[in-house]
Amino acid sequence: LAANFALIGTAFEKSNPLLFLLTSVELLVISIVFKLLDRRTAEMIKICELALIQLESHIVKETGIAEMALIDGHNVKKTLSYRILFNIIFTLGVCLGIVAFAAFVSIWIRTH
């Protein structure tokens, strides 16, 4: 996102519509790919948690030690999650892409 801030600044300075268009398309594509990767990662984590719960349940049954269960919902802290942070980054990317595209349209209309 930082590099795209710089590109948008350069595009504003030079009033370059092509740079705005390329930056907006890049930001939107990167943001969508980022969001899809985040969703896939969340799915994989849920699958792994379910497998770990089954494994821990089996270990607890075999050993009789209830403290072996690490995933029981009691140890979860209410903090800012990766999902929220990734959503913020996704939203920033989309907003910057929209701003860059709006600037492209504005310059295009003024010059044609």
Secondary structure, DSSP 8 states (H G I E B T S, - for coil): -HHHHHHHHHHHHHT-HHHHHHHHHHHHHHHHHHHHHHHHHHHHHHHHHHHHHHHHHHHHHHH--GGG---SSSS------HHHHHHHHHHHHHHHHHHHHHHHHHHHHHH-
